[in-house]
């Protein structure tokens, strides 16, 4: 018997809203994007979640991409439990840190050395700091619709007009802090070129999600990443790939392995923690040696390189590097994409289904979706009804039309079929 009786989603929500801001600890979980209220998770296994009332859901979030092996993968659980038996944290080196760093350096083409931190936010913030220190410049260029965590300088949005300097995207972020952040449209090399012409001498880095995955999934246009590589090299800025989602997700070596473009610095998170809080940044020794204690760029962390997280991360990578893993992930996701598109066509609904590896987004909009602007034009009201239709059939999709669906190795053909069946039913319902 489980301990507490009569705990319901409604009672949990009531309690959560009383003591937590908006009832949650990260805004997207609140269902504001789709209406209604979230359910409360009791446990997960493989591709499945159970809520506190014992209802099952097929999970397409996987803790926002962290759980590429699904919930409670046996190898990962065993590794974490073994590490936990020795203690929780020491604030003194443990061998697991170099073991995971070595595996990352072997896998990710541009990385020789790694620094672990505790979140993706922290990792991006630190990589940007390093790029500013290494170049002696202060401006940073990023793309409309990208998410790089919630550090102040990156909570900037584009002003009116192309390549204007950023204005704060949140109260509490001073203008001065985002004044050096330039935002341009993704997949628009001409806009990047114009910005580089104007600000190139002051540009510390170009920061990019090589596959955009926080405005829905948007793949890079052919030549786009190569173009960024060329432009940054020419103006002396560092190219930073934010691979917090794509790292060990779209390929073992991340998007840089998939597309064959080597950035100067790479940011990782999500998958590499095996379900625990881990972020990392890395690159050539030439850059990384400028970080303290070898260099002057200060960055530290009480729980950085957490032994349980290192063990879970390493176990995750060991499973992932087995031959055929990524081919199978891609194939399952492709089957899902083809089915989603086919059933939408059958009811005469315009959809764009973007997929890269095991990342996918179904946009209710005229295809193609190649920029954030196009993504934002998708029909959010229709997605809301779709989301709830799927949820009532036990399929848990992202509670926002602008997020990726994440498949895991635990999603097999039965899960794809179940999803497509629900999809067909819900589409009929919402287009009737
Ligand atoms: C999730 C994410 C981050 C932030 O990572 P946190 O661990 O949530 O701080 C940064 N960049 C990208 C691309 C992300 O998807």
Boltz pocket constraint, residues with backbone or C-beta under 6 A from the ligand:
constraints:
  - pocket:
      binder: B
      contacts: [[A, 64], [A, 118], [A, 119], [A, 120], [A, 121], [A, 122], [A, 124], [A, 147], [A, 148], [A, 149], [A, 150], [A, 209], [A, 214], [A, 242], [A, 243], [A, 244], [A, 245], [A, 269], [A, 270], [A, 278], [A, 279]]
      max_distance: 6.0
